[in-house]
Amino acid sequence: MTTQVIVLNGGSSSGKSGIVRCLQQVLPDPWLAFGVDSFVAALPARMHGSREGITFAADGGVHVGAAFRALDAAWTEGIAAMARAGARVVVDDVFLGGPASRQRWEKALAGLDVLWVGVRCDSTVAAGREIARGDRVGGMAASQAHLVHEGMRYDLEVDTTRTESLECARVIAARVGRG
């Protein structure tokens, strides 16, 4: 079976988005990219900072409510439907719920060939990237760097602490090429 979906899980500022852009360049077929950041940006403004939506704590913590969860479930199912319709898809997510987050994706992607990739980055390096980006709540990168990987199992892991996005993408692409 040929890989239909690549799911990247890593903390904020770990380098997932850069890897996704590089994957789209190095993979021979066209791949669509969907990231949790785009999903959050697509939410109605009233859901940002709301109990039912998503809030970002001063320490970098993230809290989501029922309305967020319902829309997230629809987003996940929509991505799975695109893959089932023949699109190859790369997902950039942050598994704050650990194994439960993966199980949510496993349920939606059932029957598809999925490559599960852990994207690791030293918390200090990720925190430096977070500051450089300027668009994140301080502390997210450090608090998520290890949390998102707790209890997780992957087909492949890459570490962006000292490895460029392009090299990580090539390692992932080589795994996709082996089917």
Biotite code that builds the C-alpha atoms (Angstrom):
import biotite.structure as struc

atoms = struc.array([
    struc.Atom([0.000, 0.000, 0.000], chain_id="A", res_id=1, res_name="MET", atom_name="CA", element="C"),
    struc.Atom([1.189, 3.531, -0.739], chain_id="A", res_id=2, res_name="THR", atom_name="CA", element="C"),
    struc.Atom([1.227, 6.204, 1.937], chain_id="A", res_id=3, res_name="THR", atom_name="CA", element="C"),
    struc.Atom([-1.837, 8.418, 1.591], chain_id="A", res_id=4, res_name="GLN", atom_name="CA", element="C"),
    struc.Atom([-1.471, 10.579, 4.710], chain_id="A", res_id=5, res_name="VAL", atom_name="CA", element="C"),
    struc.Atom([1.536, 11.818, 6.647], chain_id="A", res_id=6, res_name="ILE", atom_name="CA", element="C"),
    struc.Atom([0.751, 13.049, 10.158], chain_id="A", res_id=7, res_name="VAL", atom_name="CA", element="C"),
    struc.Atom([3.417, 15.190, 11.812], chain_id="A", res_id=8, res_name="LEU", atom_name="CA", element="C"),
    struc.Atom([3.119, 15.684, 15.563], chain_id="A", res_id=9, res_name="ASN", atom_name="CA", element="C"),
    struc.Atom([5.325, 18.117, 17.413], chain_id="A", res_id=10, res_name="GLY", atom_name="CA", element="C"),
    struc.Atom([5.189, 21.032, 19.783], chain_id="A", res_id=11, res_name="GLY", atom_name="CA", element="C"),
    struc.Atom([4.819, 24.656, 18.837], chain_id="A", res_id=12, res_name="SER", atom_name="CA", element="C"),
    struc.Atom([7.839, 26.049, 16.954], chain_id="A", res_id=13, res_name="SER", atom_name="CA", element="C"),
    struc.Atom([9.330, 22.565, 16.518], chain_id="A", res_id=14, res_name="SER", atom_name="CA", element="C"),
    struc.Atom([9.698, 23.025, 12.754], chain_id="A", res_id=15, res_name="GLY", atom_name="CA", element="C"),
    struc.Atom([6.684, 21.109, 11.457], chain_id="A", res_id=16, res_name="LYS", atom_name="CA", element="C"),
    struc.Atom([5.518, 23.817, 9.050], chain_id="A", res_id=17, res_name="SER", atom_name="CA", element="C"),
    struc.Atom([8.967, 24.088, 7.480], chain_id="A", res_id=18, res_name="GLY", atom_name="CA", element="C"),
    struc.Atom([9.112, 20.324, 7.043], chain_id="A", res_id=19, res_name="ILE", atom_name="CA", element="C"),
    struc.Atom([5.669, 20.353, 5.409], chain_id="A", res_id=20, res_name="VAL", atom_name="CA", element="C"),
    struc.Atom([6.749, 22.992, 2.870], chain_id="A", res_id=21, res_name="ARG", atom_name="CA", element="C"),
    struc.Atom([9.879, 20.992, 2.079], chain_id="A", res_id=22, res_name="CYS", atom_name="CA", element="C"),
    struc.Atom([7.900, 17.749, 1.788], chain_id="A", res_id=23, res_name="LEU", atom_name="CA", element="C"),
    struc.Atom([5.674, 19.389, -0.809], chain_id="A", res_id=24, res_name="GLN", atom_name="CA", element="C"),
    struc.Atom([8.824, 20.150, -2.814], chain_id="A", res_id=25, res_name="GLN", atom_name="CA", element="C"),
    struc.Atom([10.643, 16.825, -2.490], chain_id="A", res_id=26, res_name="VAL", atom_name="CA", element="C"),
    struc.Atom([7.759, 14.361, -2.803], chain_id="A", res_id=27, res_name="LEU", atom_name="CA", element="C"),
    struc.Atom([7.180, 13.437, -6.462], chain_id="A", res_id=28, res_name="PRO", atom_name="CA", element="C"),
    struc.Atom([3.373, 13.669, -6.332], chain_id="A", res_id=29, res_name="ASP", atom_name="CA", element="C"),
    struc.Atom([1.390, 16.724, -5.202], chain_id="A", res_id=30, res_name="PRO", atom_name="CA", element="C"),
    struc.Atom([0.476, 16.644, -1.512], chain_id="A", res_id=31, res_name="TRP", atom_name="CA", element="C"),
    struc.Atom([-2.039, 18.933, 0.199], chain_id="A", res_id=32, res_name="LEU", atom_name="CA", element="C"),
    struc.Atom([-0.987, 20.400, 3.544], chain_id="A", res_id=33, res_name="ALA", atom_name="CA", element="C"),
    struc.Atom([-3.278, 21.091, 6.476], chain_id="A", res_id=34, res_name="PHE", atom_name="CA", element="C"),
    struc.Atom([-2.097, 22.402, 9.810], chain_id="A", res_id=35, res_name="GLY", atom_name="CA", element="C"),
    struc.Atom([-3.725, 22.953, 13.145], chain_id="A", res_id=36, res_name="VAL", atom_name="CA", element="C"),
    struc.Atom([-2.615, 26.603, 12.981], chain_id="A", res_id=37, res_name="ASP", atom_name="CA", element="C"),
    struc.Atom([-4.717, 27.093, 9.834], chain_id="A", res_id=38, res_name="SER", atom_name="CA", element="C"),
    struc.Atom([-7.657, 25.402, 11.516], chain_id="A", res_id=39, res_name="PHE", atom_name="CA", element="C"),
    struc.Atom([-7.373, 27.713, 14.532], chain_id="A", res_id=40, res_name="VAL", atom_name="CA", element="C"),
    struc.Atom([-7.064, 30.744, 12.228], chain_id="A", res_id=41, res_name="ALA", atom_name="CA", element="C"),
    struc.Atom([-10.232, 29.640, 10.397], chain_id="A", res_id=42, res_name="ALA", atom_name="CA", element="C"),
    struc.Atom([-12.302, 29.719, 13.592], chain_id="A", res_id=43, res_name="LEU", atom_name="CA", element="C"),
    struc.Atom([-14.696, 32.626, 14.090], chain_id="A", res_id=44, res_name="PRO", atom_name="CA", element="C"),
    struc.Atom([-13.038, 35.452, 16.016], chain_id="A", res_id=45, res_name="ALA", atom_name="CA", element="C"),
    struc.Atom([-15.543, 35.045, 18.848], chain_id="A", res_id=46, res_name="ARG", atom_name="CA", element="C"),
    struc.Atom([-14.127, 31.568, 19.577], chain_id="A", res_id=47, res_name="MET", atom_name="CA", element="C"),
    struc.Atom([-10.662, 32.959, 20.313], chain_id="A", res_id=48, res_name="HIS", atom_name="CA", element="C"),
    struc.Atom([-10.381, 33.576, 24.037], chain_id="A", res_id=49, res_name="GLY", atom_name="CA", element="C"),
    struc.Atom([-13.755, 31.956, 24.666], chain_id="A", res_id=50, res_name="SER", atom_name="CA", element="C"),
    struc.Atom([-14.595, 29.117, 26.995], chain_id="A", res_id=51, res_name="ARG", atom_name="CA", element="C"),
    struc.Atom([-16.298, 27.180, 24.180], chain_id="A", res_id=52, res_name="GLU", atom_name="CA", element="C"),
    struc.Atom([-13.494, 27.919, 21.736], chain_id="A", res_id=53, res_name="GLY", atom_name="CA", element="C"),
    struc.Atom([-9.779, 28.174, 22.402], chain_id="A", res_id=54, res_name="ILE", atom_name="CA", element="C"),
    struc.Atom([-7.796, 30.101, 24.981], chain_id="A", res_id=55, res_name="THR", atom_name="CA", element="C"),
    struc.Atom([-4.072, 30.505, 25.421], chain_id="A", res_id=56, res_name="PHE", atom_name="CA", element="C"),
    struc.Atom([-2.876, 30.863, 29.000], chain_id="A", res_id=57, res_name="ALA", atom_name="CA", element="C"),
    struc.Atom([-0.097, 33.238, 29.982], chain_id="A", res_id=58, res_name="ALA", atom_name="CA", element="C"),
    struc.Atom([2.169, 30.234, 30.661], chain_id="A", res_id=59, res_name="ASP", atom_name="CA", element="C"),
    struc.Atom([1.679, 28.877, 27.125], chain_id="A", res_id=60, res_name="GLY", atom_name="CA", element="C"),
    struc.Atom([-1.052, 26.410, 28.058], chain_id="A", res_id=61, res_name="GLY", atom_name="CA", element="C"),
    struc.Atom([-3.868, 25.811, 25.589], chain_id="A", res_id=62, res_name="VAL", atom_name="CA", element="C"),
    struc.Atom([-7.459, 25.127, 26.612], chain_id="A", res_id=63, res_name="HIS", atom_name="CA", element="C"),
    struc.Atom([-10.262, 24.140, 24.254], chain_id="A", res_id=64, res_name="VAL", atom_name="CA", element="C"),
    struc.Atom([-13.999, 23.952, 24.748], chain_id="A", res_id=65, res_name="GLY", atom_name="CA", element="C"),
    struc.Atom([-16.876, 21.927, 23.351], chain_id="A", res_id=66, res_name="ALA", atom_name="CA", element="C"),
    struc.Atom([-17.473, 24.065, 20.254], chain_id="A", res_id=67, res_name="ALA", atom_name="CA", element="C"),
    struc.Atom([-13.780, 23.850, 19.359], chain_id="A", res_id=68, res_name="PHE", atom_name="CA", element="C"),
    struc.Atom([-13.817, 20.074, 19.780], chain_id="A", res_id=69, res_name="ARG", atom_name="CA", element="C"),
    struc.Atom([-16.889, 19.715, 17.548], chain_id="A", res_id=70, res_name="ALA", atom_name="CA", element="C"),
    struc.Atom([-15.347, 21.783, 14.756], chain_id="A", res_id=71, res_name="LEU", atom_name="CA", element="C"),
    struc.Atom([-12.026, 19.992, 15.167], chain_id="A", res_id=72, res_name="ASP", atom_name="CA", element="C"),
    struc.Atom([-13.797, 16.637, 14.721], chain_id="A", res_id=73, res_name="ALA", atom_name="CA", element="C"),
    struc.Atom([-15.417, 17.916, 11.511], chain_id="A", res_id=74, res_name="ALA", atom_name="CA", element="C"),
    struc.Atom([-12.039, 19.232, 10.266], chain_id="A", res_id=75, res_name="TRP", atom_name="CA", element="C"),
    struc.Atom([-10.395, 15.865, 10.953], chain_id="A", res_id=76, res_name="THR", atom_name="CA", element="C"),
    struc.Atom([-13.144, 13.954, 9.146], chain_id="A", res_id=77, res_name="GLU", atom_name="CA", element="C"),
    struc.Atom([-12.937, 16.393, 6.227], chain_id="A", res_id=78, res_name="GLY", atom_name="CA", element="C"),
    struc.Atom([-9.219, 15.794, 5.820], chain_id="A", res_id=79, res_name="ILE", atom_name="CA", element="C"),
    struc.Atom([-9.804, 12.038, 5.944], chain_id="A", res_id=80, res_name="ALA", atom_name="CA", element="C"),
    struc.Atom([-12.501, 12.386, 3.260], chain_id="A", res_id=81, res_name="ALA", atom_name="CA", element="C"),
    struc.Atom([-10.053, 14.197, 0.971], chain_id="A", res_id=82, res_name="MET", atom_name="CA", element="C"),
    struc.Atom([-7.525, 11.388, 1.406], chain_id="A", res_id=83, res_name="ALA", atom_name="CA", element="C"),
    struc.Atom([-10.200, 8.804, 0.677], chain_id="A", res_id=84, res_name="ARG", atom_name="CA", element="C"),
    struc.Atom([-11.112, 10.763, -2.469], chain_id="A", res_id=85, res_name="ALA", atom_name="CA", element="C"),
    struc.Atom([-7.526, 10.371, -3.715], chain_id="A", res_id=86, res_name="GLY", atom_name="CA", element="C"),
    struc.Atom([-5.682, 13.426, -2.411], chain_id="A", res_id=87, res_name="ALA", atom_name="CA", element="C"),
    struc.Atom([-2.391, 12.829, -0.664], chain_id="A", res_id=88, res_name="ARG", atom_name="CA", element="C"),
    struc.Atom([-2.345, 14.820, 2.552], chain_id="A", res_id=89, res_name="VAL", atom_name="CA", element="C"),
    struc.Atom([0.228, 16.029, 5.083], chain_id="A", res_id=90, res_name="VAL", atom_name="CA", element="C"),
    struc.Atom([-1.176, 17.004, 8.482], chain_id="A", res_id=91, res_name="VAL", atom_name="CA", element="C"),
    struc.Atom([0.735, 19.251, 10.888], chain_id="A", res_id=92, res_name="ASP", atom_name="CA", element="C"),
    struc.Atom([-0.757, 18.855, 14.368], chain_id="A", res_id=93, res_name="ASP", atom_name="CA", element="C"),
    struc.Atom([0.070, 19.281, 18.049], chain_id="A", res_id=94, res_name="VAL", atom_name="CA", element="C"),
    struc.Atom([-1.139, 16.298, 20.113], chain_id="A", res_id=95, res_name="PHE", atom_name="CA", element="C"),
    struc.Atom([-1.796, 18.086, 23.392], chain_id="A", res_id=96, res_name="LEU", atom_name="CA", element="C"),
    struc.Atom([-4.033, 15.174, 24.396], chain_id="A", res_id=97, res_name="GLY", atom_name="CA", element="C"),
    struc.Atom([-1.245, 12.641, 23.838], chain_id="A", res_id=98, res_name="GLY", atom_name="CA", element="C"),
    struc.Atom([-2.418, 9.199, 22.738], chain_id="A", res_id=99, res_name="PRO", atom_name="CA", element="C"),
    struc.Atom([-6.071, 10.361, 22.762], chain_id="A", res_id=100, res_name="ALA", atom_name="CA", element="C"),
    struc.Atom([-5.188, 12.914, 20.069], chain_id="A", res_id=101, res_name="SER", atom_name="CA", element="C"),
    struc.Atom([-3.652, 10.207, 17.933], chain_id="A", res_id=102, res_name="ARG", atom_name="CA", element="C"),
    struc.Atom([-6.634, 7.923, 18.499], chain_id="A", res_id=103, res_name="GLN", atom_name="CA", element="C"),
    struc.Atom([-8.923, 10.667, 17.198], chain_id="A", res_id=104, res_name="ARG", atom_name="CA", element="C"),
    struc.Atom([-6.895, 10.759, 13.976], chain_id="A", res_id=105, res_name="TRP", atom_name="CA", element="C"),
    struc.Atom([-6.627, 6.950, 13.800], chain_id="A", res_id=106, res_name="GLU", atom_name="CA", element="C"),
    struc.Atom([-10.418, 6.685, 13.924], chain_id="A", res_id=107, res_name="LYS", atom_name="CA", element="C"),
    struc.Atom([-10.869, 9.274, 11.169], chain_id="A", res_id=108, res_name="ALA", atom_name="CA", element="C"),
    struc.Atom([-8.100, 7.804, 8.992], chain_id="A", res_id=109, res_name="LEU", atom_name="CA", element="C"),
    struc.Atom([-9.124, 4.156, 9.430], chain_id="A", res_id=110, res_name="ALA", atom_name="CA", element="C"),
    struc.Atom([-8.397, 2.153, 6.286], chain_id="A", res_id=111, res_name="GLY", atom_name="CA", element="C"),
    struc.Atom([-5.882, 4.661, 4.930], chain_id="A", res_id=112, res_name="LEU", atom_name="CA", element="C"),
    struc.Atom([-2.125, 4.116, 4.813], chain_id="A", res_id=113, res_name="ASP", atom_name="CA", element="C"),
    struc.Atom([-0.755, 6.656, 7.300], chain_id="A", res_id=114, res_name="VAL", atom_name="CA", element="C"),
    struc.Atom([2.848, 7.494, 8.175], chain_id="A", res_id=115, res_name="LEU", atom_name="CA", element="C"),
    struc.Atom([3.040, 8.770, 11.755], chain_id="A", res_id=116, res_name="TRP", atom_name="CA", element="C"),
    struc.Atom([5.984, 11.131, 12.290], chain_id="A", res_id=117, res_name="VAL", atom_name="CA", element="C"),
    struc.Atom([7.178, 12.623, 15.559], chain_id="A", res_id=118, res_name="GLY", atom_name="CA", element="C"),
    struc.Atom([8.891, 15.993, 15.146], chain_id="A", res_id=119, res_name="VAL", atom_name="CA", element="C"),
    struc.Atom([11.134, 16.644, 18.099], chain_id="A", res_id=120, res_name="ARG", atom_name="CA", element="C"),
    struc.Atom([13.056, 19.774, 19.004], chain_id="A", res_id=121, res_name="CYS", atom_name="CA", element="C"),
    struc.Atom([14.976, 20.721, 22.122], chain_id="A", res_id=122, res_name="ASP", atom_name="CA", element="C"),
    struc.Atom([12.736, 22.951, 24.244], chain_id="A", res_id=123, res_name="SER", atom_name="CA", element="C"),
    struc.Atom([15.350, 25.728, 24.455], chain_id="A", res_id=124, res_name="THR", atom_name="CA", element="C"),
    struc.Atom([15.773, 25.824, 20.672], chain_id="A", res_id=125, res_name="VAL", atom_name="CA", element="C"),
    struc.Atom([11.990, 25.775, 20.155], chain_id="A", res_id=126, res_name="ALA", atom_name="CA", element="C"),
    struc.Atom([11.606, 28.610, 22.684], chain_id="A", res_id=127, res_name="ALA", atom_name="CA", element="C"),
    struc.Atom([14.153, 30.669, 20.744], chain_id="A", res_id=128, res_name="GLY", atom_name="CA", element="C"),
    struc.Atom([12.215, 30.071, 17.520], chain_id="A", res_id=129, res_name="ARG", atom_name="CA", element="C"),
    struc.Atom([9.028, 31.074, 19.323], chain_id="A", res_id=130, res_name="GLU", atom_name="CA", element="C"),
    struc.Atom([10.556, 34.425, 20.295], chain_id="A", res_id=131, res_name="ILE", atom_name="CA", element="C"),
    struc.Atom([11.875, 34.977, 16.758], chain_id="A", res_id=132, res_name="ALA", atom_name="CA", element="C"),
    struc.Atom([8.450, 34.264, 15.246], chain_id="A", res_id=133, res_name="ARG", atom_name="CA", element="C"),
    struc.Atom([6.751, 36.783, 17.476], chain_id="A", res_id=134, res_name="GLY", atom_name="CA", element="C"),
    struc.Atom([3.289, 35.330, 16.833], chain_id="A", res_id=135, res_name="ASP", atom_name="CA", element="C"),
    struc.Atom([3.082, 32.859, 19.724], chain_id="A", res_id=136, res_name="ARG", atom_name="CA", element="C"),
    struc.Atom([2.226, 33.056, 23.381], chain_id="A", res_id=137, res_name="VAL", atom_name="CA", element="C"),
    struc.Atom([5.492, 32.849, 25.270], chain_id="A", res_id=138, res_name="GLY", atom_name="CA", element="C"),
    struc.Atom([6.038, 29.484, 26.885], chain_id="A", res_id=139, res_name="GLY", atom_name="CA", element="C"),
    struc.Atom([4.076, 27.365, 24.387], chain_id="A", res_id=140, res_name="MET", atom_name="CA", element="C"),
    struc.Atom([7.177, 25.904, 22.765], chain_id="A", res_id=141, res_name="ALA", atom_name="CA", element="C"),
    struc.Atom([8.845, 24.946, 26.030], chain_id="A", res_id=142, res_name="ALA", atom_name="CA", element="C"),
    struc.Atom([5.675, 23.525, 27.579], chain_id="A", res_id=143, res_name="SER", atom_name="CA", element="C"),
    struc.Atom([4.785, 21.464, 24.490], chain_id="A", res_id=144, res_name="GLN", atom_name="CA", element="C"),
    struc.Atom([8.235, 20.192, 23.459], chain_id="A", res_id=145, res_name="ALA", atom_name="CA", element="C"),
    struc.Atom([7.988, 17.012, 25.529], chain_id="A", res_id=146, res_name="HIS", atom_name="CA", element="C"),
    struc.Atom([4.292, 16.925, 26.419], chain_id="A", res_id=147, res_name="LEU", atom_name="CA", element="C"),
    struc.Atom([3.091, 16.162, 22.873], chain_id="A", res_id=148, res_name="VAL", atom_name="CA", element="C"),
    struc.Atom([5.309, 13.065, 22.658], chain_id="A", res_id=149, res_name="HIS", atom_name="CA", element="C"),
    struc.Atom([4.337, 11.493, 26.006], chain_id="A", res_id=150, res_name="GLU", atom_name="CA", element="C"),
    struc.Atom([2.936, 8.005, 25.443], chain_id="A", res_id=151, res_name="GLY", atom_name="CA", element="C"),
    struc.Atom([3.242, 8.332, 21.670], chain_id="A", res_id=152, res_name="MET", atom_name="CA", element="C"),
    struc.Atom([4.531, 5.798, 19.167], chain_id="A", res_id=153, res_name="ARG", atom_name="CA", element="C"),
    struc.Atom([5.641, 6.736, 15.670], chain_id="A", res_id=154, res_name="TYR", atom_name="CA", element="C"),
    struc.Atom([6.689, 5.087, 12.443], chain_id="A", res_id=155, res_name="ASP", atom_name="CA", element="C"),
    struc.Atom([9.488, 7.639, 12.196], chain_id="A", res_id=156, res_name="LEU", atom_name="CA", element="C"),
    struc.Atom([10.961, 10.458, 14.253], chain_id="A", res_id=157, res_name="GLU", atom_name="CA", element="C"),
    struc.Atom([12.963, 13.479, 13.168], chain_id="A", res_id=158, res_name="VAL", atom_name="CA", element="C"),
    struc.Atom([14.674, 16.078, 15.331], chain_id="A", res_id=159, res_name="ASP", atom_name="CA", element="C"),
    struc.Atom([14.926, 19.657, 14.115], chain_id="A", res_id=160, res_name="THR", atom_name="CA", element="C"),
    struc.Atom([17.188, 20.806, 16.938], chain_id="A", res_id=161, res_name="THR", atom_name="CA", element="C"),
    struc.Atom([20.238, 20.601, 14.664], chain_id="A", res_id=162, res_name="ARG", atom_name="CA", element="C"),
    struc.Atom([18.767, 19.220, 11.436], chain_id="A", res_id=163, res_name="THR", atom_name="CA", element="C"),
    struc.Atom([17.295, 21.487, 8.764], chain_id="A", res_id=164, res_name="GLU", atom_name="CA", element="C"),
    struc.Atom([13.722, 21.078, 7.562], chain_id="A", res_id=165, res_name="SER", atom_name="CA", element="C"),
    struc.Atom([14.832, 19.967, 4.107], chain_id="A", res_id=166, res_name="LEU", atom_name="CA", element="C"),
    struc.Atom([16.905, 17.098, 5.485], chain_id="A", res_id=167, res_name="GLU", atom_name="CA", element="C"),
    struc.Atom([14.031, 16.020, 7.753], chain_id="A", res_id=168, res_name="CYS", atom_name="CA", element="C"),
    struc.Atom([11.697, 16.141, 4.751], chain_id="A", res_id=169, res_name="ALA", atom_name="CA", element="C"),
    struc.Atom([14.085, 13.975, 2.739], chain_id="A", res_id=170, res_name="ARG", atom_name="CA", element="C"),
    struc.Atom([14.162, 11.363, 5.515], chain_id="A", res_id=171, res_name="VAL", atom_name="CA", element="C"),
    struc.Atom([10.363, 11.315, 5.610], chain_id="A", res_id=172, res_name="ILE", atom_name="CA", element="C"),
    struc.Atom([10.082, 11.230, 1.811], chain_id="A", res_id=173, res_name="ALA", atom_name="CA", element="C"),
    struc.Atom([12.448, 8.253, 1.658], chain_id="A", res_id=174, res_name="ALA", atom_name="CA", element="C"),
    struc.Atom([10.133, 6.413, 4.056], chain_id="A", res_id=175, res_name="ARG", atom_name="CA", element="C"),
    struc.Atom([7.086, 7.330, 1.932], chain_id="A", res_id=176, res_name="VAL", atom_name="CA", element="C"),
    struc.Atom([8.924, 6.063, -1.151], chain_id="A", res_id=177, res_name="GLY", atom_name="CA", element="C"),
    struc.Atom([9.341, 2.638, 0.449], chain_id="A", res_id=178, res_name="ARG", atom_name="CA", element="C"),
    struc.Atom([5.578, 2.365, 0.863], chain_id="A", res_id=179, res_name="GLY", atom_name="CA", element="C"),
])
